[in-house]
């Protein structure tokens, strides 16, 4: 199965965009979490994070800075949205799966793995470019632990749990003390 030129072009555009965003946001003290383009590429959504969480002032500062960067780089859009990924954030990079080891996640894959495309369970780290999941949704007779290639995931998100909320509050409190 091949990919059409639009798909390849869209992937290349997102890769170029992330190559611009990563160092720019890092230089401002933020971490790029995810980027999305929709409405024919005219709506650009950027999700970023930092220890202690993102404020409205952070979003405004990043918006002003990125508007200038995009003008110089020739990146066109009609609307730019910058926000926090939220507590139940998407998991996109290998480092996300490592950082949130021990937390519950829901994962959908683009292709079936062991006959399934949807998984739920506790993140148990990574090996190479795969995430290890201890499934809590395994049917009788199915393996409870599974390795899922990160590039095969069409969507991966943390599940909002009491433990996740408690950890987010601890990080926010710690970041405020350091500031």
N, C-alpha and C positions, 0 to 999 in steps of 0.2 A: 504494500500500500504506500503510495507516494503522497507527498504533501504538495499542494498547489503553491504557486508563486506568492499569493497573498499571505498564506500561513508563514512561509519562510521569511518574507519581508516583514511581517508583523513581529516575528520572533527576533529578527535582527534589530528592528527599531527598539524593542524593549531592552535588548542587550546593550545597545548603544546608550540608551537612556539611563540604565543602571550604572554603566561605566562613568557617566557624568555625575549621577546622583550620589553614589557611594562616597567618593572622596570629598565632594562638596558638603554633604551633610555631616560626615565624620569631622571635617574641619570646623563645623559649627557646634560639635559636641553631641551629635545625634547619630542614631543607627538607622539605616534604611531597612525597613521590614519588608515592604512589598510595594509594587507599582502596578497600576491597572490603567488601561486605556479603554474607553468605550465610546459609544455614539460615533462610530467611524473614526476613532482616534482623536476626536475633538475634546473629550472630557478626560483629563489626566488626574488620577488619584494617586497620592503618595502617602504611605503609612510609615511613620517614623517613631522612634522611641528613644528614651534615655533613662538612666537610673533615676528612679523616683517618679517617672512618668512625664508626660507631655502636658504643657499648659496652653491656653489660648495664645498667650504672648509668644510661646515657642512657635506655634503654627503661623502666627502673623510674621514673625521675623524670618522664618524659613520661606514663606510665600514671597516676601519682598526680595529676598536674596535670590531665590530660584527664578523669579520673573526676569531678573537681570541676566542671570546665567543662560536661561533659555533663549533670550533675545540674541545674545552673542553667539550661541551654538546653533541658532536657526531652528529650534524645536518649536513647532506650531501646535497650538491648542486654543480652544475657545474658553474653557473653564478649567481652573486649577484648584483642586481640593487637597489640603494637607491635614492629616489628623493622626491621632494615636491609634494603634491597632486594637486597643481595648485589652481588658484582662484576658479574655478568651481569644487571644490573638491568633492569626494564622501562623502556621509553621512552614517556612519556605526554604531556609538554608539548613545545611547540616548542623551548624552551630545552634540553631533553634532547638533541634531535637536533642542535642547534648545538654543545653542549658535547662531544658524543662524535663529532664529525666526524672521519673517518679510521679509525673502528673498524667492525668487522663487526657487522651486525645481521640478525636474522630477523624478517620482518614478515608478518602475515596481515591481509587486508582483509575487511571485511564484505560487500563487493560486488566482483565481478571487475573487474580493471583490465587492459586488453589481454588479456582471456581467462584471467587467472590471479588467484588469491587468495593465493598464497604467494610470497614473494620473499626473497632472501638476497643481501647485498652490503655494500659499504663505504658508510657514510654520507658524503655529499658536501655537507652543509649544507642550508639551507632557502631557499625563495622564498615569501614570503607565508605561507600556512598549509599549505604542502606540503613534504615532505622529498624531497631528491634522493638517489637510491640508484644506485651503480655496481654493477650486478648481477654476481655471480660464478656465478649459476645460469641464465643466459640460454641458451636453446637456439639452435642455429644459425639465423640469419635474424632472431632477436629483437633488439630494441634492448638495449644493455647498460646504458644510463642511463635511469632512469625517475623521474618525479615522482609521489609518492603523497600525496594529501591526508591530513593527520594525523587528521582526524575520521573518515575511512573505515577507519582501522586498528582491527581488533578486538584485536590483540595485536602488540606490538613489543618485542623484547628484544635486548640486546647478546649477542653470541656470545663465550664465554670463549676468549680467545686469549692467547698469551704477551705480546703488546703491551699488552693490557688489564690483565693481572695486574701487569706492570711499572709501568704508569702508576698503578695503585691503590696499589702499594707506595711509589712516589715521593710521592704525595699524602699518604699516611699519615705518612711520615717527615718531610715538610715541616710538616705540622700539629703533630706532636710537638715539632719544633724551635721553632715559633712559640709553643707553649703553655709 
